[in-house]
Amino acid sequence: MTKHCLFIFGRISLFILTIFNTPMQGIAQAADDWKLEKMPADLETDFALSALPPQLRSAATVYLLDPGKGYYISRKGTNGFVCFIARTEWEWAEFRPDVATPISYDAEGAKTIMPVYVDVAAMRASGKCTPVQIRDTIIARIQRGYYKSPSRPGISYMEAPMMRVYTSNNPGNNNVASVSMPHYMYYAPYLTYSDLGLDSGSTLEPFLVNPDAMVLGDGEKGPYEYLITPLNEAETAKIRESGQSLLKRLKDYKPYFKVESIMNGHH
């Protein structure tokens, strides 16, 4: 039966969530696959903070996920950096219980990129929307300029010793794995491989990544593109060694968090 999908979404303004209802035509979510299990707060906090270099963690803002409501500020920071665990990747238009990616943003990324994650989490938490409805809502908002691309260069640190992510940059491939690939992501809106003098199959670093472009129908271009630089083997080994306690806690919590491989690329 066709119904209105009433969804609750958050729009960050100085990281204060304003909750309100917006109608969207579609088929209401019938199953309960939208439900996520709440991670233990101490584990989620440490996992989120692991995205940041150690010197930035104590003064960073930490967001935790309430599966029934969305993201909330667990700890307010002072250095402009935010960190959280991404549990839903809207481009893939599916609800999974096992995606968990520690992400951090500087002040610019927190202002322009993180609101998408916040809105997606709130829509999923409402239980009123299908994954396709969420995807189409985000696409529509990007196309009409509701979400803004970064206005200046910036960085997203992703130095966690493990992340459970989609292994392809193509939303048509929904394989997920627990991998170790500490890396940096630099904002590169609308950049293309040709701008870098490379073809799209290049294996040279840095990598250019934007799954949004695959669903926006604009080739390689998109507002939330990143240039990705993996840390070298020595740095990666150091992070994995210092993160052994966290890795064990994650594996004990959910066996699928056991690291399966070390990757040389993200998504």
Order of alpha helices (4+ residues) and beta strands (2+ residues): beta-beta-beta-beta-beta-beta-alpha-alpha-beta-beta-beta-beta-alpha-alpha-alpha-beta-beta-beta-beta-beta-alpha-beta-alpha-alpha-beta
